[in-house]
């Protein structure tokens, strides 16, 4: 049911192909479990989390005040 909720159109097409054309059953539980792909995905997630943390932290303390005319020189944005 999770596969249906994630992408109902592809799930229906896959089920119709399995039923009508005898296509191989797709194992949604073990899809995308290649170890290299998992490492790559984990690395990108870590990079995005770190970037997001610094962006939100700087936005909260006011380093990204884009409404003022001198935001590039304000509070040492490029540290």
C-alpha positions in Angstrom: 0.0 0.0 0.0 2.9 2.4 0.6 3.9 2.0 -3.1 0.4 3.0 -4.1 0.4 6.0 -1.8 3.8 7.1 -3.1 3.0 6.9 -6.8 -0.5 5.6 -7.6 -0.2 5.9 -11.4 3.0 3.8 -11.7 1.6 1.3 -9.2 -1.6 0.8 -11.3 0.4 0.5 -14.5 2.7 -2.1 -12.9 -0.2 -4.1 -11.6 -1.9 -4.1 -15.0 1.3 -5.2 -16.7 1.7 -8.1 -14.2 -1.9 -9.1 -14.7 -2.3 -8.8 -18.5 1.2 -9.3 -19.9 2.7 -11.6 -17.3 5.3 -9.0 -16.4 7.6 -9.9 -13.5 6.3 -8.9 -10.1 8.1 -5.8 -8.8 9.4 -6.0 -5.3 8.6 -2.6 -3.8 10.0 -3.6 -0.4 13.5 -4.1 -1.7 13.6 -1.5 -4.4 16.6 0.9 -4.5 18.6 -1.0 -2.0 21.9 -0.9 -4.0 24.6 -0.1 -1.4 26.4 2.5 -3.7 23.1 4.4 -4.2 22.3 4.4 -0.5 25.8 5.8 0.3 25.3 8.5 -2.4 21.9 9.4 -1.2 23.1 9.5 2.4 26.0 11.8 1.4 23.6 14.2 -0.4 21.2 14.2 2.6 24.1 15.1 5.0 25.3 17.9 2.7 21.8 19.3 2.5 21.2 19.1 6.3 24.5 20.9 7.0 23.7 23.6 4.4 20.2 24.0 5.8 21.4 24.2 9.3 23.9 27.1 8.5 21.3 28.8 6.3 18.6 28.7 9.0 21.0 29.7 11.8 22.3 32.7 9.8 18.8 33.7 8.8 17.7 33.6 12.5 20.6 35.8 13.7 20.1 38.2 10.8 23.0 37.6 8.5 20.6 37.3 5.5 18.7 40.6 5.9 17.9 41.0 2.2 15.4 43.8 2.8 18.2 46.3 3.7 20.3 47.9 1.0 23.6 46.9 2.5 23.0 43.2 3.4 26.3 42.0 1.8 28.4 44.1 4.2 26.2 43.7 7.2 27.4 41.5 10.1 30.1 39.8 8.1 28.0 37.6 5.8 31.0 36.0 4.1 32.7 34.5 7.1 
